[in-house]
Amino acid sequence: MIEIAGQSFNLGDPLVILALVGAGILALVLVLLVLAVRASGRSARAAEPLMQQISQLSQTVQGLGQGQAQLTGGLESVSKSQTMTIQTMEVRLAEVQRQMADRLHENAVKSARSLSDLQERMNDTLHGSSEKTTKSLTQLQERLATIDKAQTNIEKLSGDVLSLQDILSNKQTRGAFGEIQLNDIVSKALPADSYTFQATLSNGKRADCLIHLPNPPGPIVIDAKFPLEAYEALVAADTKEATMRALTNLKTAVRAHIKAISERYLIDGETADGALMFLPSEAVYAELHARLPEVVREGFAARVWIVSPTTCMATLNTMRAILKDARMREQAGAIRRELGLLSKDVDRLGTRVDNLDRHFGQAARDVEEIKISADKAGKRARKLDNFDFEEIAPEDESNIVPLGKS
């Protein structure tokens, strides 16, 4: 027995059992319902993100659809563009093929023309080469003839050289050779009246050349010397001992020449206090200055200056300037005298020009007065020509210019 709300129920009663079972079932249903409701809430809360994802997925699918549609349109556009491009490329390829064909044809024509021109030029070149070869052979023959002639001249020159060696081997002829060379240089550098060849001095010695320089320094002597044997021995020396021996001989020969010139051609009151020794060979002059400078200094001390053809020409040009200056000084007095006379003539000319200017001024004034008188006479003549007999007022005699002196 159970008591509920003041009522007692028998548990063995089927109705009570049924009621209890039904109450239990109802309670179970309520529990299940509550559980279902809770589960439904949790499912709804759990399904919300899923729904959002499903919505996003739907939007994505929709975007993919639109993209697919756009892609389909783009593919169609690309297909159309590709078709147009292919057509354009076909047209261009056809044009390029045509142009290539034209160019190939032009190149073929040009090549054929070039080959023809080249063949013509080759023919002309071969013809010209043949002519040039013929001309060259002719010139070669002429040159060979010239060479033969030159060979003949060389042989003749060899004989002349041998004769020159024969001349130089003799002291007298060698001296004459130096004198001839000295004469040629002096005659080209100085006026004819400023030098004397083979001049005899007061001591009876004869100089090869005497230059007439004014005092100071006075007339100066040039003597030609040619120490050929000593120089040839120096050139031919092949050992040190032979070279020293040849240098000694050359030194001795030059010293002897310096001493002879100093003793013969330096005369007080008659010649300058120095003289020139002319060496007609630049090679000898160079060897002397290169290997024997002490001999050159000895010549300076003895007042004998050694010169070669080149240095002699330079020295003679200096002498020419000295002669020119001396002659200008000689003419200075005459020039000053002529300048004085010229000054007097200029003064006299100035005075006469002033007189002439004064006469011209007076003549101009006279002409002006004559013009005034002529104008007045003309006026009177015109009045008479018009028979104008009205009284003419006497003019002031002071305004009348007389035509001549009374």
C-alpha positions as CSV (number, residue, x, y, z in Angstrom):
1,M,0.0,0.0,0.0
2,I,1.1,3.4,-0.8
3,E,-0.5,6.7,0.1
4,I,-0.4,9.6,-2.3
5,A,-2.2,12.9,-1.5
6,G,-4.1,11.3,1.3
7,Q,-5.2,8.4,-0.9
8,S,-4.0,4.9,-0.6
9,F,-3.3,2.6,-3.5
10,N,-2.7,-1.1,-3.6
11,L,0.3,-2.1,-5.5
12,G,-1.1,-5.4,-6.4
13,D,-4.1,-3.7,-8.2
14,P,-3.6,-4.0,-12.0
15,L,-4.9,-0.5,-12.5
16,V,-2.4,0.9,-10.1
17,I,0.3,-1.1,-11.7
18,L,-0.9,0.1,-15.1
19,A,-1.1,3.6,-13.8
20,L,2.4,3.3,-12.4
21,V,3.6,1.9,-15.7
22,G,1.9,4.7,-17.6
23,A,3.3,7.2,-15.2
24,G,6.7,5.7,-15.6
25,I,6.4,5.7,-19.4
26,L,5.2,9.3,-19.3
27,A,8.1,10.2,-17.1
28,L,10.4,8.4,-19.4
29,V,8.9,10.2,-22.4
30,L,9.3,13.5,-20.6
31,V,12.9,12.7,-19.8
32,L,13.5,11.6,-23.4
33,L,11.7,14.7,-24.6
34,V,13.9,16.9,-22.4
35,L,16.9,15.1,-23.6
36,A,15.8,15.4,-27.2
37,V,15.2,19.1,-26.7
38,R,18.6,19.6,-25.2
39,A,20.2,17.5,-27.9
40,S,18.3,19.5,-30.5
41,G,19.6,22.7,-29.0
42,R,23.1,21.3,-29.0
43,S,22.7,20.1,-32.6
44,A,21.3,23.4,-33.6
45,R,24.3,25.2,-32.0
46,A,26.7,22.6,-33.6
47,A,25.0,23.0,-37.0
48,E,25.3,26.8,-37.1
49,P,29.0,26.7,-38.2
50,L,28.2,23.9,-40.6
51,M,25.4,25.9,-42.1
52,Q,27.7,28.9,-42.4
53,Q,30.3,26.6,-44.1
54,I,27.5,25.2,-46.3
55,S,26.4,28.8,-47.2
56,Q,30.0,29.8,-47.9
57,L,30.4,26.6,-49.9
58,S,27.3,27.5,-51.8
59,Q,28.6,31.0,-52.5
60,T,32.0,29.5,-53.6
61,V,30.2,27.0,-55.9
62,Q,28.2,30.0,-57.3
63,G,31.4,31.9,-57.8
64,L,32.9,28.9,-59.5
65,G,29.9,28.8,-61.7
66,Q,30.3,32.4,-62.6
67,G,34.1,31.9,-63.1
68,Q,33.4,28.9,-65.3
69,A,31.0,31.0,-67.3
70,Q,33.6,33.8,-67.6
71,L,36.3,31.2,-68.4
72,T,34.0,29.8,-71.1
73,G,33.6,33.3,-72.5
74,G,37.4,34.0,-72.3
75,L,38.1,30.7,-74.0
76,E,35.7,31.6,-76.7
77,S,37.4,35.0,-77.0
78,V,40.8,33.4,-77.0
79,S,39.6,30.9,-79.6
80,K,38.3,33.8,-81.8
81,S,41.6,35.8,-81.2
82,Q,43.6,32.7,-82.0
83,T,41.6,32.2,-85.1
84,M,42.1,35.8,-86.2
85,T,45.8,35.6,-85.3
86,I,46.2,32.5,-87.3
87,Q,44.4,34.1,-90.2
88,T,46.6,37.2,-89.9
89,M,49.8,35.1,-89.6
90,E,48.7,33.2,-92.7
91,V,48.2,36.5,-94.6
92,R,51.6,37.8,-93.3
93,L,53.3,34.5,-94.1
94,A,51.9,34.7,-97.6
95,E,53.1,38.3,-97.9
96,V,56.5,37.3,-96.5
97,Q,56.7,34.4,-98.9
98,R,55.8,36.8,-101.8
99,Q,58.4,39.3,-100.6
100,M,61.0,36.6,-100.2
101,A,60.2,35.3,-103.6
102,D,60.5,38.9,-105.1
103,R,63.8,39.5,-103.2
104,L,65.2,36.2,-104.3
105,H,64.3,37.1,-107.8
106,E,65.9,40.5,-107.4
107,N,69.0,39.0,-105.8
108,A,69.2,36.5,-108.6
109,V,69.0,39.3,-111.1
110,K,71.5,41.4,-109.2
111,S,73.8,38.4,-108.8
112,A,73.6,37.7,-112.5
113,R,74.3,41.3,-113.3
114,S,77.1,41.4,-110.7
115,L,78.6,38.3,-112.2
116,S,78.4,39.8,-115.6
117,D,80.0,43.1,-114.4
118,L,82.6,41.1,-112.5
119,Q,83.4,39.1,-115.6
120,E,83.7,42.3,-117.6
121,R,85.9,43.9,-114.9
122,M,88.0,40.7,-114.8
123,N,88.4,40.9,-118.6
124,D,89.3,44.6,-118.3
125,T,91.6,43.9,-115.4
126,L,93.3,41.1,-117.2
127,H,93.6,43.3,-120.3
128,G,95.0,46.1,-118.1
129,S,97.3,43.8,-116.3
130,S,98.6,42.6,-119.6
131,E,99.2,46.2,-120.6
132,K,100.8,47.0,-117.3
133,T,102.9,43.9,-117.4
134,T,104.1,44.9,-120.9
135,K,104.7,48.5,-119.7
136,S,106.5,47.2,-116.6
137,L,108.7,45.0,-118.7
138,T,109.5,47.9,-120.9
139,Q,110.3,50.1,-117.9
140,L,112.3,47.3,-116.5
141,Q,114.3,47.1,-119.7
142,E,114.8,50.9,-119.5
143,R,115.9,50.7,-115.9
144,L,118.3,47.9,-116.7
145,A,119.7,50.1,-119.4
146,T,119.9,52.9,-116.9
147,I,121.6,50.5,-114.4
148,D,124.1,49.5,-117.1
149,K,124.8,53.2,-117.7
150,A,125.1,53.9,-114.0
151,Q,127.5,50.9,-113.7
152,T,129.6,52.5,-116.4
153,N,129.5,55.8,-114.5
154,I,130.4,54.0,-111.3
155,E,133.4,52.4,-113.0
156,K,134.4,55.8,-114.3
157,L,133.8,57.2,-110.8
158,S,136.0,54.5,-109.4
159,G,138.7,55.6,-111.7
160,D,138.2,59.2,-110.6
161,V,138.4,58.1,-107.0
162,L,141.6,56.3,-107.7
163,S,142.9,59.4,-109.4
164,L,141.7,61.4,-106.4
165,Q,143.6,59.1,-104.1
166,D,146.6,59.6,-106.4
167,I,146.1,63.3,-106.0
168,L,145.8,63.1,-102.2
169,S,148.8,60.9,-102.0
170,N,151.0,63.7,-103.2
171,K,151.6,66.5,-100.7
172,Q,151.7,69.2,-103.4
173,T,148.5,68.1,-105.2
174,R,146.8,67.5,-101.8
175,G,147.7,71.1,-100.8
176,A,146.3,72.3,-104.1
177,F,143.1,70.3,-103.4
178,G,142.7,72.1,-100.0
179,E,143.4,75.5,-101.6
180,I,140.8,74.9,-104.3
181,Q,138.2,74.0,-101.7
182,L,139.1,77.0,-99.5
183,N,138.9,79.3,-102.6
184,D,135.4,78.0,-103.4
185,I,134.1,78.5,-99.8
186,V,135.7,82.0,-99.5
187,S,134.5,83.2,-102.9
188,K,130.9,82.1,-102.0
189,A,130.9,83.7,-98.5
190,L,132.7,87.1,-99.0
191,P,132.6,90.0,-101.5
192,A,135.3,89.8,-104.2
193,D,137.2,92.9,-102.9
194,S,137.4,91.7,-99.3
195,Y,140.0,88.8,-99.8
196,T,143.2,88.0,-101.7
197,F,144.4,84.5,-102.6
198,Q,148.1,83.7,-102.4
199,A,148.9,87.1,-100.8
200,T,152.5,87.8,-100.1
201,L,153.3,89.3,-96.6
202,S,156.1,91.6,-95.6
203,N,158.2,88.7,-94.3
204,G,158.1,87.1,-97.8
205,K,155.7,84.3,-96.8
206,R,152.7,83.6,-99.0
207,A,149.4,82.9,-97.4
208,D,146.7,80.8,-99.1
209,C,144.1,83.4,-98.4
210,L,144.2,86.9,-96.7
211,I,140.9,88.3,-95.5
212,H,141.0,92.2,-95.4
213,L,139.2,92.9,-92.1
214,P,139.3,96.4,-90.6
215,N,141.3,97.2,-87.5
216,P,140.6,95.7,-85.1
217,P,141.3,92.8,-85.6
218,G,143.0,93.5,-88.9
219,P,143.7,91.3,-91.9
220,I,143.5,87.6,-91.0
221,V,145.2,84.7,-92.8
222,I,143.6,81.3,-93.7
223,D,146.0,78.5,-94.5
224,A,144.9,75.1,-95.8
225,K,146.5,72.0,-94.2
226,F,145.6,68.3,-94.8
227,P,147.4,65.7,-92.5
228,L,146.1,62.8,-94.6
229,E,148.8,60.2,-93.9
230,A,148.4,60.4,-90.1
231,Y,144.6,60.3,-90.4
232,E,144.6,57.3,-92.7
233,A,147.0,55.5,-90.4
234,L,144.6,56.2,-87.5
235,V,141.6,54.9,-89.5
236,A,143.5,51.7,-90.6
237,A,144.8,51.0,-87.0
238,D,143.4,47.6,-85.8
239,T,145.3,47.3,-82.5
240,K,145.6,49.6,-79.5
241,E,149.4,50.1,-80.1
242,A,148.8,51.1,-83.8
243,T,146.0,53.4,-82.7
244,M,148.2,55.1,-80.1
245,R,151.1,55.4,-82.6
246,A,148.7,56.9,-85.3
247,L,147.3,59.4,-82.7
248,T,150.9,60.4,-81.8
249,N,151.7,61.0,-85.5
250,L,148.5,63.0,-86.1
251,K,149.2,65.1,-83.0
252,T,152.8,65.7,-84.2
253,A,151.6,66.7,-87.7
254,V,148.9,69.1,-86.4
255,R,151.3,70.7,-83.9
256,A,153.8,71.3,-86.7
257,H,151.1,73.0,-88.8
258,I,150.0,75.1,-85.9
259,K,153.6,76.2,-85.2
260,A,154.2,77.0,-88.9
261,I,151.1,79.1,-89.2
262,S,151.8,81.0,-85.9
263,E,155.4,81.8,-87.0
264,R,154.7,82.7,-90.6
265,Y,151.3,84.5,-90.6
266,L,151.1,86.4,-87.3
267,I,152.8,89.8,-87.9
268,D,152.4,92.7,-85.5
269,G,150.9,95.7,-87.2
270,E,150.3,93.9,-90.4
271,T,147.9,91.0,-89.7
272,A,145.5,90.1,-86.9
273,D,146.7,88.5,-83.8
274,G,145.2,85.2,-84.9
275,A,145.0,82.9,-88.0
276,L,142.8,80.1,-89.2
277,M,144.0,76.6,-90.1
278,F,141.6,75.1,-92.7
279,L,141.1,71.3,-92.7
280,P,139.3,70.4,-95.9
281,S,137.9,67.2,-94.3
282,E,135.1,67.1,-91.7
283,A,136.2,63.6,-90.7
284,V,139.7,64.8,-89.8
285,Y,138.2,67.8,-87.9
286,A,135.9,65.5,-86.0
287,E,138.7,63.0,-85.1
288,L,140.9,65.9,-83.9
289,H,138.3,67.3,-81.6
290,A,137.2,63.9,-80.3
291,R,140.6,62.3,-79.7
292,L,143.0,65.2,-79.5
293,P,141.3,68.1,-77.7
294,E,144.6,69.1,-76.1
295,V,146.0,69.9,-79.6
296,V,143.0,72.1,-80.3
297,R,143.6,73.9,-77.0
298,E,147.3,74.3,-78.0
299,G,146.1,75.9,-81.2
300,F,143.9,78.4,-79.2
301,A,147.0,79.2,-77.0
302,A,149.0,79.8,-80.2
303,R,146.2,82.0,-81.6
304,V,145.6,79.5,-84.4
305,W,142.0,78.4,-84.8
306,I,141.3,75.1,-86.6
307,V,138.2,75.1,-88.9
308,S,136.5,72.6,-91.1
309,P,134.5,73.5,-94.3
310,T,131.3,73.9,-92.2
311,T,132.9,76.0,-89.4
312,C,134.9,78.0,-91.9
313,M,131.7,79.0,-93.7
314,A,130.2,80.1,-90.4
315,T,133.3,82.0,-89.5
316,L,133.4,83.7,-92.9
317,N,129.7,84.7,-92.5
318,T,130.7,86.4,-89.2
319,M,133.5,88.2,-91.0
320,R,131.1,89.3,-93.7
321,A,129.0,90.9,-91.0
322,I,132.1,92.7,-89.6
323,L,133.0,93.9,-93.1
324,K,129.5,95.2,-93.6
325,D,129.5,97.1,-90.3
326,A,133.0,98.6,-91.1
327,R,131.8,99.8,-94.5
328,M,128.7,101.3,-92.9
329,R,131.0,103.1,-90.4
330,E,133.1,104.4,-93.3
331,Q,130.1,105.8,-95.0
332,A,128.7,107.3,-91.7
333,G,130.4,110.7,-92.3
334,A,129.1,110.9,-95.9
335,I,125.7,109.9,-94.7
336,R,125.7,112.5,-92.0
337,R,126.8,115.1,-94.5
338,E,124.1,114.2,-97.0
339,L,121.6,114.2,-94.1
340,G,122.7,117.8,-93.3
341,L,122.2,118.9,-96.9
342,L,118.9,117.1,-97.0
343,S,117.8,118.9,-93.8
344,K,118.7,122.3,-95.4
345,D,116.8,121.4,-98.6
346,V,113.8,120.4,-96.5
347,D,113.9,123.8,-94.6
348,R,114.2,125.7,-97.9
349,L,111.3,123.7,-99.4
350,G,109.2,124.6,-96.3
351,T,109.9,128.3,-96.8
352,R,109.0,128.1,-100.5
353,V,105.8,126.2,-99.7
354,D,104.8,129.0,-97.2
355,N,105.5,131.6,-99.9
356,L,103.5,129.6,-102.4
357,D,100.6,129.2,-99.9
358,R,100.7,133.0,-99.3
359,H,100.6,133.7,-103.0
360,F,97.7,131.2,-103.5
361,G,95.8,133.0,-100.7
362,Q,96.3,136.4,-102.3
363,A,95.2,135.0,-105.7
364,A,92.1,133.5,-104.1
365,R,91.2,136.8,-102.6
366,D,91.8,138.6,-106.0
367,V,89.6,136.0,-107.7
368,E,86.8,136.5,-105.2
369,E,86.9,140.3,-105.7
370,I,86.9,139.8,-109.5
371,K,83.8,137.7,-109.1
372,I,82.1,140.5,-107.1
373,S,82.9,143.0,-109.8
374,A,81.7,140.6,-112.5
375,D,78.4,140.2,-110.7
376,K,77.9,143.9,-110.5
377,A,78.8,144.4,-114.2
378,G,76.3,141.7,-115.1
379,K,73.5,143.4,-113.1
380,R,74.2,146.7,-114.9
381,A,74.2,144.9,-118.3
382,R,70.8,143.3,-117.5
383,K,69.4,146.7,-116.6
384,L,70.6,148.2,-119.9
385,D,69.2,145.3,-121.8
386,N,65.7,145.9,-120.3
387,F,65.9,149.6,-121.2
388,D,65.5,150.6,-117.7
389,F,66.2,154.3,-117.8
390,E,65.2,155.1,-114.3
391,E,67.7,156.9,-112.3
392,I,70.4,154.7,-110.9
393,A,71.6,155.7,-107.5
394,P,75.3,156.3,-107.4
395,E,77.1,153.5,-105.7
396,D,79.5,154.0,-102.9
397,E,82.9,154.2,-104.4
398,S,84.3,152.4,-101.4
399,N,82.5,149.2,-102.5
400,I,83.9,149.3,-106.0
401,V,86.9,147.0,-106.4
402,P,89.4,148.2,-109.0
403,L,90.4,145.7,-111.7
404,G,94.0,146.9,-111.7
405,K,96.3,149.0,-109.8
406,S,96.5,152.7,-110.8
